[in-house]
Amino acid sequence: MTKPAFPIVWARIVAHAEEDFTTKTGMHFTYAVNQRFVIPSRTNYALSQANFEAAYKIVPFDGPGTINATVRGPSYVWAILHDPRIRAGDW
């Protein structure tokens, strides 16, 4: 199965802002989207769209440790990208 282009996935991320998500360790969070940034409710820093795009290149992957040195907020990036609403069965 071919993964969709990243702009399609980013549109899904934007569409599901303010909904409940869960990290691999079970922490619940929501997020807001401000232009090209995701702001998780459990932090006070923004995660750039580029973080998600970098991680998307290697999805699926087992957990946030895989991208720990690559992106900021790996737990949130992993949780969002691997959520069924974002994946939509694509990977």
C-alpha positions in Angstrom: 0.0 0.0 0.0 1.3 3.4 -0.9 1.3 6.2 1.7 -0.6 9.4 0.7 1.4 12.5 0.2 2.3 14.4 3.4 -0.1 17.3 2.7 -3.0 14.9 3.0 -1.8 13.7 6.3 -1.2 17.2 7.5 -4.8 18.1 6.6 -5.9 15.2 8.8 -3.8 16.5 11.6 -5.4 19.9 11.3 -8.9 18.4 11.0 -8.5 16.5 14.3 -7.1 19.4 16.4 -8.7 19.7 19.9 -9.6 16.0 19.9 -8.3 13.5 22.5 -5.1 11.6 21.7 -3.0 9.2 23.7 0.8 8.7 23.9 2.3 5.2 23.8 2.6 5.4 27.6 -1.1 6.3 28.0 -1.0 10.0 28.6 -4.0 11.8 27.2 -3.6 15.2 25.4 -5.2 17.4 22.9 -3.5 19.8 20.5 -4.1 23.1 18.8 -2.8 24.0 15.3 -1.4 27.4 14.7 -0.5 27.8 11.1 2.4 25.3 10.6 2.7 24.3 14.3 1.1 21.8 16.6 0.8 22.8 20.2 0.2 19.9 22.6 -1.9 20.6 25.7 0.6 19.0 28.0 3.5 21.3 26.9 4.1 24.9 26.3 6.2 24.5 23.1 5.2 24.2 19.5 6.0 21.3 17.2 6.7 22.3 13.6 5.1 20.8 10.6 8.6 19.8 9.6 8.8 17.5 12.6 5.8 15.6 11.4 7.0 15.5 7.8 10.4 14.1 8.9 8.8 11.4 11.0 6.2 10.6 8.3 8.9 9.5 6.0 9.6 6.5 8.1 6.1 5.5 9.4 5.1 3.1 10.7 7.7 2.7 13.4 7.5 1.1 16.8 7.6 4.0 19.1 8.8 7.5 19.9 12.3 6.3 20.7 12.9 5.7 17.0 12.6 9.5 16.3 13.9 10.8 19.6 17.0 12.3 18.1 15.2 13.4 14.9 12.2 15.5 16.1 11.1 17.6 19.0 8.3 16.1 21.0 8.7 12.6 19.7 5.9 11.2 22.0 3.4 13.6 20.6 4.5 13.2 17.0 4.4 9.4 17.3 1.0 9.4 18.9 -0.6 11.7 16.3 0.9 10.0 13.3 0.0 6.5 14.5 -3.6 7.4 15.6 -6.2 5.7 13.4 -7.9 9.0 12.6 -4.6 10.2 11.0 -3.5 6.9 9.6 -6.9 6.1 8.0 -5.6 2.6 7.3 -2.8 4.0 5.0 0.1 2.4 6.9 
